[in-house]
Amino acid sequence: MELTTWIVSVVVILAIYIWLQRPDPRLPPSPVRALPIVGHILSMSRDTRSQLRAWRHCCGDIYSLYMGNTLVVVLNGYDLIKEALVTRADIFSDRPSLFVDMASGLPKLGILFSNGAVWKEQRSVSLSILRSFGMGKNVLAEKIQEEIDCYMEVLADLKGECTDIEVFTSISISNIICSILLGQRFDYEDKTFQDLIHKSRDLVSEQEAVSLINFFPWLNFLPGDLFKAKKLRVSYVSLINMFSDVLNEKKHFSDSNDVSNFIYAYINKRNQKIQSGISTSLDDQNLVKTMCDLFGAGTETTSTTIYWCILYILNHQKVQDKVYDEIKNKVGTFRTPTIHDKSQLTYLNAVIMETQRLASIAPVALPHQCSEEVTLKGFTIPKGTMILPNLDSVLHDKDTWGEDAMSFRPERFIDNDGKLKNPEQFIQFGIGPRACLGESLAMMELFLFLSNMFQRFQFLPPNPCSIPPLAYKTGVVVSPLGYEVRVVKRI
Ligand code: HEM
């Protein structure tokens, strides 16, 4: 073929390709033109949250991105997110298929990544079990308090030395979930427990690297493990196997009257349904996957919030003084705070809420997916589109929180009568039917841990001239860059 023919062919093919790739005016706008094959991936900075904020400035509350060939629509601002996730929840409540779920070997089971009837049943049964644990005798509060006593000993053993408290805070929170799921807490030195912790931390830390495989599945077949897919699969499968082993051990001892842990309560619900002739998805595989979901979703989130709170306190010592004064006046120092003190400790509650708002640890929640074509704000969103609700855009919105939205000011959650405010825009747990299932448990954990911590200890920077900066790393949850703190005993 002659050179001219080659050049003409290439130009024609390119022209057709560009024409086919032209922006569809019915779709939400894109901030910049998508590149062939990679889409917007190369335009995305490492700090995704700042990038999404910048794109909202240029495109408005709704915009489209292409991750490879996958269309992703980002929703910003309270009104729009509420319209999608609450008003039109029937269309916006599915989850897309993600690599991490496939890697578990039990895809589309459990709660986090399931859809339709399976999701509805697993979620409502799990929620009702957790609620029953939080009522009356309040098994949850008891289990949390038991764990806090051990955590306090660990803090006291530090004897005011500079330490990074991240890992043992996370271990302690994991232990609460274990105690709820299995009915037993572990010694921090226990081999099985340490294995469980390592596997689940791998799952969290490798997710960012693995996320590219969601958009370019062929990366999974490359030799080596550049995208950590193999490591993640091994960790996930062994986590599933560990929970399966525990289930197999426990289910032989379950009796119909004992519903003191999640496994027994779930088996009990299953038996009731079967005996009543109701068809059900409550089976062993769904139970194991649900346990993994609760363990994974319930550990890093809460412990990272505590880690953030201490970092904010190091940067705002006056807030710490005020929290301590409140605890001293309302609870005293002769007994530990309990869940019954929650309504009395308004300022501490405000500090927790302000930490959650400003840290915004799950900035884009978990991805949703449209189950059918839908029109939103005049734009068409095709069936199957991945949806990212940008919770950051609500939690940091100056129109709601004022010009100082990016400052740590717990007083914004207290009204003129000294009462706690709970604005509807405070949506760090998401909104709608897919909102966080562990909200009550998380709020109970945060209150009990932090009230006990601030009553017994003062948190100080390594030295007064070097206060750790409010720097963060992005990932499945946004967490502070590691920092050290001196934990000094008060009582
Ligand atoms: C401060 C702590 C926590 C925060 C900030 C948080 C935040 C969130 C967010 C933003 C979502 C996604 C909502 C959406 O997709 O629209 C979510 C989902 C979920 N969370 Fe949490 N969470 C926390 C603690 C917990 C705890 C302690 C548990 C369980 C014990 C838990 C279990 C779940 C589950 C199972 C889902 C999936 C719900 C579904 O797909 O139906 N979370 N969480």
Boltz pocket constraint, residues with backbone or C-beta under 6 A from the ligand:
constraints:
  - pocket:
      binder: B
      contacts: [[A, 111], [A, 112], [A, 113], [A, 123], [A, 177], [A, 293], [A, 294], [A, 295], [A, 297], [A, 298], [A, 299], [A, 301], [A, 302], [A, 305], [A, 361], [A, 362], [A, 365], [A, 366], [A, 367], [A, 427], [A, 428], [A, 429], [A, 430], [A, 431], [A, 433], [A, 434], [A, 435], [A, 436], [A, 437], [A, 438], [A, 439], [A, 441], [A, 442]]
      max_distance: 6.0
